[in-house]
């Protein structure tokens, strides 16, 4: 699977920093209260995802938004081309 990097270096560094911050916070909470780890497990998974996005400099959500916007623009242009305006 090939993908193009779609986030900047500053954005990637912020994602890595915040990801590691939330990961260490959630892991510390899981160590203190191991019986309540289900809610912290979600934070761990999201944090790991953000770290991975920062390292790869690829965000699937940004990619989906960009593809959706280009799709909508193409669809809008086709709509204007196929329906000529009625002039009276």
Order of alpha helices (4+ residues) and beta strands (2+ residues): alpha-alpha-alpha
